[in-house]
Each structure stands twice: as structure tokens, then as C-alpha cells.
């Protein structure tokens, strides 16, 4: 068998093994999320551990999870946050996913998760900006810099909402020295 034909055959064989595994992981993740949402405390613990083991493969199913109990919904969102933070790579898609989930967490008033996700997204955008600078891609460098500044601003906002503070600085009674913080419910 010629070398090129063998290489092609090997690639097709590898893809035929990967595609069913990916589908199987997605099915497993959906079943585990269902078990986590609908099961008792023991089932939830087991499902959470298995979902953590699945890692990034569990993210789509966790994003789609709908829990009626607030405690279960919080647990699902915390698990999603942990997995995203653990599996995020220096990749524009990962940074965008973190940014979007952080925005959702901020809108849902889960400020702790929002702050953690915005912090990690800002780190990824900073590394992507540095990479674009190295490649002399000024447009991407500017784009990632802008996104990093948005993430920093939103991270600070989530932190201040978490603490309940609207102002940092000194209030002398007749003049305030410091910075007022954006405490609106608008999340970028």
C-alpha cells in the first residue's frame, strides 16, 4: 500500500473513532446533567464528579441545564464556572465563551462567578493581545485590548456588587475624593 494511501486510511480511521466518542460524551454529559438536576443528593454528588471528569465535553450540557430548585441551579452554574476556568486555553473561542458566560452570570446576579470568569477572560485576552502584537497584527491587538479592558471593567463591577460598595475613596463631608463605580445592571 502506498504511503499516502495508508496515511489517508489512518486519518479516516482515526476520525471514525473520534466522532462516535464525541457524540457519546455529549450523550453522557446530558444524562449526567439530568441526573444532577433531578436526582437526590447522592446522585447529584456522583453526577457532579463525573461531569468534572468529562471537563470541556460537559460544558454544552451544563449551559442548557434548567433546574427548578435554586440550590441545584447554583450548583450547576458553579460547576460550569469551575470547568470553564479549568479548561480554558489561550484561544479566541475560549475567551469569548468565558466572556459570554461571565455576562450571563452578572445578569443573573451571581457576582462571584462573574468576577472569576471576567478575570480569566481578561487574562486570555491579554495573552491573545500579546500574541497579536508579536505577529504584528494591529487590528487583532486592538480588538483583544478592547475586550480585555471591558473584562477588567466588568470584573471590577462584579467585585464591587459582591461587596455592595458603590464608592471607593475618602468622603470628607463636603467633597468626595475617589472613584464612583458603575453599579448598573448593564453587563458587557
TIBA-297119 format. One record per residue: residue number from 1; residue in three letters; x, y, z of N, C-alpha, C in turn. Coordinates in Angstrom, 3 decimals. Layout:
N
<NUM,'ALA',<X,Y,Z>,<X,Y,Z>,<X,Y,Z>>
...
//
This chain:
188
<1,'UNK',<0.855,-1.165,0.000>,<0.000,0.000,0.000>,<0.905,1.234,0.000>>
<2,'UNK',<0.655,2.191,-0.898>,<1.473,3.395,-0.945>,<1.329,4.191,0.359>>
<3,'UNK',<2.360,4.941,0.690>,<2.410,5.671,1.951>,<1.282,6.706,2.054>>
<4,'UNK',<0.980,7.436,0.982>,<-0.077,8.445,1.018>,<-1.436,7.804,1.251>>
<5,'UNK',<-1.685,6.680,0.618>,<-2.958,5.984,0.787>,<-3.085,5.468,2.217>>
<6,'UNK',<-1.997,4.955,2.767>,<-2.008,4.463,4.138>,<-2.286,5.612,5.113>>
<7,'UNK',<-1.668,6.762,4.874>,<-1.879,7.928,5.736>,<-3.328,8.381,5.677>>
<8,'UNK',<-3.887,8.411,4.490>,<-5.284,8.785,4.324>,<-6.191,7.798,5.044>>
<9,'UNK',<-5.913,6.513,4.887>,<-6.708,5.489,5.553>,<-6.620,5.647,7.076>>
<10,'UNK',<-5.437,5.929,7.579>,<-5.230,6.097,9.012>,<-6.011,7.313,9.536>>
<11,'UNK',<-6.019,8.396,8.771>,<-6.758,9.593,9.177>,<-8.259,9.324,9.222>>
<12,'UNK',<-8.778,8.640,8.214>,<-10.209,8.308,8.186>,<-10.563,7.380,9.339>>
<13,'UNK',<-9.712,6.433,9.630>,<-9.961,5.511,10.743>,<-9.975,6.261,12.071>>
<14,'UNK',<-9.055,7.177,12.232>,<-8.999,7.951,13.471>,<-10.254,8.808,13.626>>
<15,'UNK',<-10.697,9.444,12.540>,<-11.911,10.261,12.611>,<-13.144,9.422,12.906>>
<16,'UNK',<-13.186,8.234,12.372>,<-14.341,7.381,12.630>,<-14.395,6.944,14.083>>
<17,'UNK',<-13.257,6.934,14.756>,<-13.245,6.606,16.182>,<-13.569,7.824,17.035>>
<18,'UNK',<-13.139,9.005,16.610>,<-13.319,10.215,17.395>,<-14.775,10.680,17.373>>
<19,'UNK',<-15.418,10.693,16.224>,<-16.780,11.211,16.102>,<-17.769,10.470,17.013>>
<20,'UNK',<-17.790,9.147,17.027>,<-18.726,8.480,17.941>,<-18.405,8.755,19.406>>
<21,'UNK',<-17.118,8.892,19.744>,<-16.755,9.193,21.135>,<-17.257,10.561,21.540>>
<22,'UNK',<-17.144,11.546,20.652>,<-17.618,12.887,20.965>,<-19.131,12.871,21.181>>
<23,'UNK',<-19.841,12.160,20.322>,<-21.289,12.054,20.472>,<-21.637,11.325,21.759>>
<24,'UNK',<-20.878,10.287,22.071>,<-21.106,9.528,23.297>,<-20.864,10.405,24.523>>
<25,'UNK',<-19.802,11.228,24.497>,<-19.519,12.139,25.607>,<-20.663,13.144,25.788>>
<26,'UNK',<-21.181,13.658,24.686>,<-22.285,14.612,24.763>,<-23.528,13.948,25.359>>
<27,'UNK',<-23.802,12.713,24.935>,<-24.945,11.981,25.493>,<-24.738,11.701,26.976>>
<28,'UNK',<-23.520,11.278,27.334>,<-23.210,11.015,28.740>,<-23.372,12.277,29.573>>
<29,'UNK',<-22.867,13.400,29.050>,<-22.950,14.665,29.777>,<-24.412,15.068,29.975>>
<30,'UNK',<-25.226,14.920,28.944>,<-26.645,15.274,29.060>,<-27.334,14.400,30.114>>
<31,'UNK',<-27.026,13.115,30.114>,<-27.622,12.214,31.107>,<-27.152,12.568,32.523>>
<32,'UNK',<-25.876,12.909,32.655>,<-25.345,13.275,33.969>,<-25.950,14.587,34.464>>
<33,'UNK',<-26.123,15.535,33.578>,<-26.740,16.804,33.978>,<-28.186,16.556,34.409>>
<34,'UNK',<-28.886,15.719,33.672>,<-30.260,15.386,34.048>,<-30.283,14.734,35.430>>
<35,'UNK',<-29.346,13.833,35.669>,<-29.245,13.179,36.972>,<-28.923,14.196,38.063>>
<36,'UNK',<-28.084,15.163,37.727>,<-27.710,16.183,38.702>,<-28.890,17.092,39.026>>
<37,'UNK',<-29.697,17.397,38.030>,<-30.827,18.296,38.218>,<-31.994,17.591,38.904>>
<38,'UNK',<-32.259,16.360,38.519>,<-33.450,15.674,39.005>,<-33.188,14.676,40.130>>
<39,'UNK',<-31.940,14.294,40.343>,<-31.629,13.250,41.314>,<-31.602,13.741,42.743>>
<40,'UNK',<-31.405,12.771,43.649>,<-31.275,13.122,45.060>,<-29.835,13.569,45.333>>
<41,'UNK',<-29.515,13.864,46.573>,<-28.212,14.433,46.918>,<-27.054,13.502,46.526>>
<42,'UNK',<-27.209,12.202,46.759>,<-26.156,11.248,46.406>,<-25.922,11.176,44.904>>
<43,'UNK',<-27.013,11.148,44.152>,<-26.905,11.125,42.688>,<-26.262,12.410,42.168>>
<44,'UNK',<-26.626,13.546,42.787>,<-26.042,14.826,42.363>,<-24.536,14.838,42.582>>
<45,'UNK',<-24.093,14.315,43.724>,<-22.652,14.281,44.006>,<-21.904,13.425,42.991>>
<46,'UNK',<-22.452,12.240,42.700>,<-21.810,11.342,41.725>,<-21.796,11.966,40.329>>
<47,'UNK',<-22.910,12.556,39.940>,<-23.005,13.179,38.622>,<-22.033,14.348,38.512>>
<48,'UNK',<-21.929,15.143,39.566>,<-21.006,16.285,39.533>,<-19.565,15.818,39.359>>
<49,'UNK',<-19.191,14.766,40.070>,<-17.825,14.251,39.954>,<-17.550,13.750,38.532>>
<50,'UNK',<-18.501,13.024,37.951>,<-18.318,12.518,36.590>,<-18.284,13.656,35.568>>
<51,'UNK',<-19.092,14.694,35.793>,<-19.074,15.847,34.890>,<-17.741,16.577,34.972>>
<52,'UNK',<-17.200,16.686,36.170>,<-15.862,17.292,36.312>,<-14.824,16.482,35.548>>
<53,'UNK',<-14.955,15.160,35.595>,<-14.021,14.300,34.864>,<-14.160,14.469,33.358>>
<54,'UNK',<-15.373,14.706,32.877>,<-15.583,14.924,31.438>,<-14.966,16.242,30.978>>
<55,'UNK',<-14.926,17.222,31.859>,<-14.306,18.508,31.541>,<-15.074,19.286,30.490>>
<56,'UNK',<-14.356,19.741,29.463>,<-14.946,20.618,28.439>,<-16.100,19.956,27.690>>
<57,'UNK',<-16.126,18.646,27.626>,<-17.215,17.951,26.939>,<-18.553,18.153,27.652>>
<58,'UNK',<-18.514,18.512,28.929>,<-19.735,18.703,29.702>,<-20.299,20.121,29.583>>
<59,'UNK',<-19.525,21.054,29.043>,<-19.934,22.458,29.006>,<-21.250,22.683,28.266>>
<60,'UNK',<-21.445,22.163,27.043>,<-22.723,22.422,26.358>,<-23.937,21.926,27.152>>
<61,'UNK',<-23.829,20.754,27.747>,<-24.952,20.215,28.523>,<-25.203,21.061,29.771>>
<62,'UNK',<-24.145,21.525,30.414>,<-24.310,22.367,31.603>,<-24.915,23.724,31.250>>
<63,'UNK',<-24.564,24.258,30.090>,<-25.144,25.536,29.657>,<-26.646,25.411,29.447>>
<64,'UNK',<-27.089,24.251,28.991>,<-28.504,24.023,28.679>,<-29.321,23.578,29.889>>
<65,'UNK',<-28.675,23.320,31.020>,<-29.368,22.788,32.194>,<-30.399,23.774,32.718>>
<66,'UNK',<-31.554,23.255,33.046>,<-32.646,24.043,33.624>,<-33.060,23.372,34.931>>
<67,'UNK',<-32.710,23.998,36.037>,<-33.048,23.446,37.347>,<-34.108,24.316,38.005>>
<68,'UNK',<-35.086,23.679,38.608>,<-36.158,24.409,39.274>,<-35.733,24.859,40.671>>
<69,'UNK',<-34.966,24.025,41.354>,<-34.516,24.372,42.703>,<-33.315,25.308,42.602>>
<70,'UNK',<-33.342,26.363,43.385>,<-32.273,27.362,43.358>,<-30.928,26.758,43.769>>
<71,'UNK',<-30.953,25.877,44.758>,<-29.713,25.242,45.217>,<-29.068,24.424,44.097>>
<72,'UNK',<-29.873,23.697,43.353>,<-29.361,22.870,42.251>,<-28.877,23.765,41.112>>
<73,'UNK',<-29.621,24.815,40.807>,<-29.203,25.741,39.751>,<-27.866,26.387,40.092>>
<74,'UNK',<-27.697,26.767,41.349>,<-26.432,27.359,41.787>,<-25.298,26.357,41.661>>
<75,'UNK',<-25.577,25.133,42.027>,<-24.549,24.091,41.934>,<-24.141,23.840,40.487>>
<76,'UNK',<-25.114,23.824,39.590>,<-24.832,23.623,38.161>,<-24.004,24.786,37.629>>
<77,'UNK',<-24.386,26.024,37.962>,<-23.653,27.201,37.469>,<-22.236,27.235,38.041>>
<78,'UNK',<-22.078,26.861,39.308>,<-20.738,26.826,39.893>,<-19.871,25.767,39.223>>
<79,'UNK',<-20.464,24.628,38.902>,<-19.738,23.573,38.208>,<-19.327,24.042,36.812>>
<80,'UNK',<-20.246,24.687,36.106>,<-19.938,25.226,34.782>,<-18.780,26.224,34.873>>
<81,'UNK',<-18.842,27.112,35.848>,<-17.767,28.095,36.042>,<-16.436,27.405,36.298>>
<82,'UNK',<-16.423,26.439,37.196>,<-15.179,25.729,37.523>,<-14.593,25.025,36.301>>
<83,'UNK',<-15.437,24.349,35.540>,<-14.951,23.625,34.361>,<-14.411,24.603,33.316>>
<84,'UNK',<-15.134,25.700,33.086>,<-14.658,26.691,32.115>,<-13.312,27.268,32.536>>
<85,'UNK',<-13.165,27.569,33.814>,<-11.907,28.130,34.291>,<-10.765,27.121,34.185>>
<86,'UNK',<-11.069,25.856,34.436>,<-10.034,24.813,34.389>,<-9.616,24.448,32.972>>
<87,'UNK',<-10.532,24.534,32.025>,<-10.239,24.029,30.681>,<-9.936,25.117,29.659>>
<88,'UNK',<-10.064,26.385,30.033>,<-9.859,27.476,29.068>,<-8.401,27.541,28.628>>
<89,'UNK',<-8.227,27.651,27.316>,<-6.895,27.760,26.728>,<-6.764,29.134,26.100>>
<90,'UNK',<-5.564,29.464,25.684>,<-5.342,30.748,25.015>,<-5.867,30.619,23.594>>
<91,'UNK',<-7.159,30.824,23.482>,<-7.861,30.654,22.225>,<-8.992,31.690,22.189>>
<92,'UNK',<-9.188,32.360,21.062>,<-10.264,33.356,20.993>,<-11.646,32.777,21.329>>
<93,'UNK',<-11.902,31.552,20.916>,<-13.208,30.942,21.199>,<-13.390,30.715,22.698>>
<94,'UNK',<-12.356,30.248,23.382>,<-12.449,30.041,24.832>,<-12.639,31.368,25.560>>
<95,'UNK',<-11.899,32.392,25.141>,<-12.034,33.707,25.769>,<-13.450,34.254,25.560>>
<96,'UNK',<-13.984,34.095,24.359>,<-15.337,34.571,24.069>,<-16.378,33.801,24.888>>
<97,'UNK',<-16.178,32.498,25.040>,<-17.103,31.694,25.848>,<-17.081,32.152,27.305>>
<98,'UNK',<-15.884,32.346,27.850>,<-15.777,32.836,29.225>,<-16.458,34.190,29.368>>
<99,'UNK',<-16.226,35.062,28.413>,<-16.803,36.399,28.440>,<-18.333,36.328,28.414>>
<100,'UNK',<-18.874,35.494,27.552>,<-20.332,35.372,27.439>,<-20.954,34.778,28.713>>
<101,'UNK',<-20.339,33.737,29.246>,<-20.886,33.130,30.468>,<-20.751,34.113,31.636>>
<102,'UNK',<-19.658,34.881,31.674>,<-19.498,35.898,32.719>,<-20.615,36.931,32.631>>
<103,'UNK',<-20.956,37.341,31.418>,<-22.050,38.299,31.222>,<-23.363,37.708,31.749>>
<104,'UNK',<-23.619,36.444,31.443>,<-24.846,35.794,31.926>,<-24.860,35.720,33.449>>
<105,'UNK',<-23.708,35.412,34.031>,<-23.627,35.328,35.495>,<-23.869,36.702,36.127>>
<106,'UNK',<-23.330,37.753,35.516>,<-23.560,39.100,36.032>,<-25.027,39.488,35.969>>
<107,'UNK',<-25.665,39.180,34.833>,<-27.090,39.498,34.682>,<-27.938,38.731,35.692>>
<108,'UNK',<-27.494,37.520,36.029>,<-28.243,36.693,36.983>,<-27.872,37.004,38.437>>
<109,'UNK',<-27.030,38.030,38.635>,<-26.612,38.470,39.967>,<-25.789,37.429,40.712>>
<110,'UNK',<-25.068,36.610,39.962>,<-24.109,35.668,40.567>,<-22.729,36.311,40.409>>
<111,'UNK',<-22.483,37.316,41.232>,<-21.329,38.181,41.064>,<-20.000,37.476,41.317>>
<112,'UNK',<-19.989,36.526,42.207>,<-18.757,35.797,42.482>,<-18.273,35.053,41.230>>
<113,'UNK',<-19.190,34.314,40.601>,<-18.838,33.600,39.366>,<-18.470,34.588,38.263>>
<114,'UNK',<-19.224,35.677,38.145>,<-18.956,36.674,37.106>,<-17.555,37.249,37.272>>
<115,'UNK',<-17.195,37.573,38.497>,<-15.873,38.147,38.746>,<-14.765,37.177,38.353>>
<116,'UNK',<-14.906,35.919,38.753>,<-13.886,34.912,38.421>,<-13.773,34.711,36.911>>
<117,'UNK',<-14.904,34.633,36.216>,<-14.896,34.417,34.769>,<-14.348,35.631,34.019>>
<118,'UNK',<-14.740,36.830,34.432>,<-14.207,38.030,33.779>,<-12.690,38.133,33.992>>
<119,'UNK',<-12.221,37.775,35.183>,<-10.782,37.822,35.454>,<-10.028,36.887,34.501>>
<120,'UNK',<-10.524,35.674,34.342>,<-9.853,34.709,33.462>,<-9.959,35.133,31.991>>
<121,'UNK',<-11.113,35.664,31.593>,<-11.268,36.136,30.214>,<-10.301,37.280,29.943>>
<122,'UNK',<-10.128,38.182,30.916>,<-9.186,39.294,30.741>,<-7.762,38.761,30.577>>
<123,'UNK',<-7.410,37.729,31.342>,<-6.079,37.135,31.208>,<-5.885,36.543,29.815>>
<124,'UNK',<-6.902,35.834,29.325>,<-6.792,35.240,27.997>,<-6.698,36.311,26.918>>
<125,'UNK',<-7.528,37.345,27.027>,<-7.468,38.429,26.038>,<-6.116,39.135,26.081>>
<126,'UNK',<-5.537,39.256,27.263>,<-4.225,39.880,27.374>,<-3.161,39.044,26.655>>
<127,'UNK',<-3.212,37.739,26.836>,<-2.250,36.861,26.155>,<-2.484,36.849,24.644>>
<128,'UNK',<-3.740,36.882,24.236>,<-4.048,36.942,22.806>,<-3.565,38.263,22.199>>
<129,'UNK',<-3.708,39.336,22.963>,<-3.230,40.650,22.514>,<-1.716,40.623,22.343>>
<130,'UNK',<-1.010,40.040,23.313>,<0.450,39.937,23.210>,<0.855,39.100,22.008>>
<131,'UNK',<0.123,38.018,21.766>,<0.412,37.166,20.606>,<0.188,37.937,19.306>>
<132,'UNK',<-0.885,38.704,19.235>,<-1.155,39.506,18.040>,<-0.073,40.568,17.854>>
<133,'UNK',<0.416,41.129,18.955>,<1.498,42.105,18.879>,<2.762,41.460,18.319>>
<134,'UNK',<3.051,40.252,18.756>,<4.219,39.525,18.257>,<4.106,39.275,16.761>>
<135,'UNK',<2.902,38.973,16.302>,<2.681,38.713,14.878>,<2.468,40.003,14.077>>
<136,'UNK',<2.502,41.132,14.764>,<2.305,42.446,14.123>,<0.912,42.588,13.511>>
<137,'UNK',<-0.061,41.942,14.104>,<-1.454,42.045,13.652>,<-2.132,43.124,14.503>>
<138,'UNK',<-2.049,44.356,14.056>,<-2.525,45.509,14.836>,<-4.035,45.497,15.048>>
<139,'UNK',<-4.785,45.036,14.079>,<-6.243,45.003,14.225>,<-6.651,44.054,15.348>>
<140,'UNK',<-6.079,42.860,15.360>,<-6.391,41.882,16.419>,<-5.881,42.380,17.768>>
<141,'UNK',<-4.704,42.987,17.761>,<-4.154,43.522,19.001>,<-5.107,44.550,19.607>>
<142,'UNK',<-5.634,45.438,18.788>,<-6.581,46.454,19.241>,<-7.880,45.804,19.733>>
<143,'UNK',<-8.371,44.832,18.973>,<-9.619,44.147,19.327>,<-9.482,43.443,20.682>>
<144,'UNK',<-8.389,42.690,20.874>,<-8.200,41.973,22.132>,<-7.943,42.936,23.289>>
<145,'UNK',<-7.261,44.043,23.012>,<-7.051,45.052,24.051>,<-8.369,45.651,24.515>>
<146,'UNK',<-9.250,45.953,23.561>,<-10.566,46.492,23.907>,<-11.373,45.494,24.738>>
<147,'UNK',<-11.346,44.232,24.322>,<-12.094,43.210,25.063>,<-11.516,43.017,26.456>>
<148,'UNK',<-10.193,43.110,26.584>,<-9.562,42.977,27.890>,<-10.004,44.116,28.807>>
<149,'UNK',<-10.058,45.334,28.288>,<-10.490,46.481,29.099>,<-11.951,46.321,29.543>>
<150,'UNK',<-12.797,45.809,28.671>,<-14.190,45.554,29.037>,<-14.249,44.518,30.159>>
<151,'UNK',<-13.492,43.441,30.022>,<-13.488,42.392,31.045>,<-12.966,42.919,32.380>>
<152,'UNK',<-11.924,43.762,32.342>,<-11.411,44.355,33.586>,<-12.475,45.223,34.257>>
<153,'UNK',<-13.142,46.041,33.456>,<-14.175,46.929,33.997>,<-15.329,46.103,34.593>>
<154,'UNK',<-15.741,45.052,33.888>,<-16.847,44.223,34.374>,<-16.427,43.397,35.599>>
<155,'UNK',<-15.166,42.965,35.635>,<-14.653,42.238,36.809>,<-14.714,43.137,38.036>>
<156,'UNK',<-14.276,44.386,37.881>,<-14.330,45.335,38.993>,<-15.772,45.594,39.418>>
<157,'UNK',<-16.648,45.723,38.441>,<-18.062,45.954,38.730>,<-18.640,44.786,39.527>>
<158,'UNK',<-18.353,43.555,39.089>,<-18.853,42.375,39.803>,<-18.294,42.329,41.222>>
<159,'UNK',<-17.010,42.662,41.371>,<-16.407,42.678,42.695>,<-17.063,43.691,43.618>>
<160,'UNK',<-17.344,44.874,43.091>,<-17.994,45.900,43.908>,<-19.439,45.549,44.212>>
<161,'UNK',<-20.127,44.934,43.281>,<-21.504,44.496,43.557>,<-21.504,43.392,44.607>>
<162,'UNK',<-20.504,42.526,44.542>,<-20.391,41.451,45.518>,<-20.189,42.018,46.922>>
<163,'UNK',<-19.378,43.059,47.014>,<-19.114,43.694,48.305>,<-20.212,44.667,48.705>>
<164,'UNK',<-20.981,45.123,47.706>,<-22.042,46.078,47.996>,<-21.545,47.504,48.077>>
<165,'UNK',<-20.342,47.770,47.591>,<-19.801,49.123,47.684>,<-20.029,49.872,46.380>>
<166,'UNK',<-20.396,51.137,46.504>,<-20.618,51.967,45.327>,<-19.530,53.005,45.162>>
<167,'UNK',<-18.704,53.195,46.174>,<-17.712,54.257,46.112>,<-16.454,53.815,46.849>>
<168,'UNK',<-15.313,54.124,46.276>,<-14.060,53.925,46.998>,<-13.381,55.274,47.075>>
<169,'UNK',<-12.793,55.552,48.173>,<-12.129,56.824,48.358>,<-12.493,57.394,49.712>>
<170,'UNK',<-12.286,58.678,49.853>,<-12.498,59.344,51.122>,<-13.658,60.323,50.976>>
<171,'UNK',<-14.565,60.285,51.921>,<-15.657,61.245,51.945>,<-15.346,62.233,53.057>>
<172,'UNK',<-14.991,63.442,52.691>,<-14.623,64.462,53.669>,<-15.830,65.247,54.173>>
<173,'UNK',<-17.006,64.864,53.776>,<-18.216,65.548,54.201>,<-18.657,66.598,53.207>>
<174,'UNK',<-17.743,67.333,52.677>,<-18.093,68.371,51.704>,<-17.590,68.033,50.307>>
<175,'UNK',<-16.652,67.103,50.200>,<-16.164,66.676,48.892>,<-15.759,65.210,48.986>>
<176,'UNK',<-16.050,64.496,47.951>,<-15.691,63.087,47.887>,<-14.478,62.941,46.994>>
<177,'UNK',<-13.449,62.269,47.503>,<-12.247,62.036,46.729>,<-12.200,60.549,46.425>>
<178,'UNK',<-12.143,60.194,45.179>,<-12.108,58.783,44.819>,<-12.838,58.549,43.525>>
<179,'UNK',<-13.391,57.369,43.407>,<-13.985,56.963,42.147>,<-15.357,56.342,42.398>>
<180,'UNK',<-16.362,56.822,41.690>,<-17.679,56.183,41.734>,<-17.660,54.976,40.810>>
<181,'UNK',<-18.313,53.910,41.221>,<-18.323,52.685,40.432>,<-19.658,52.499,39.726>>
<182,'UNK',<-19.590,51.892,38.587>,<-20.787,51.573,37.812>,<-21.525,50.455,38.530>>
<183,'UNK',<-22.686,50.760,39.068>,<-23.466,49.746,39.782>,<-24.752,49.410,39.034>>
<184,'UNK',<-24.793,49.754,37.745>,<-25.985,49.453,36.947>,<-26.071,47.950,36.687>>
<185,'UNK',<-27.164,47.522,36.108>,<-27.353,46.116,35.772>,<-26.999,45.836,34.310>>
<186,'UNK',<-26.255,46.750,33.696>,<-25.798,46.551,32.316>,<-24.473,45.803,32.331>>
<187,'UNK',<-24.434,44.684,31.629>,<-23.225,43.853,31.594>,<-22.771,43.722,30.154>>
<188,'UNK',<-21.482,43.888,29.953>,<-20.898,43.774,28.614>,<-20.164,42.465,28.487>>
//
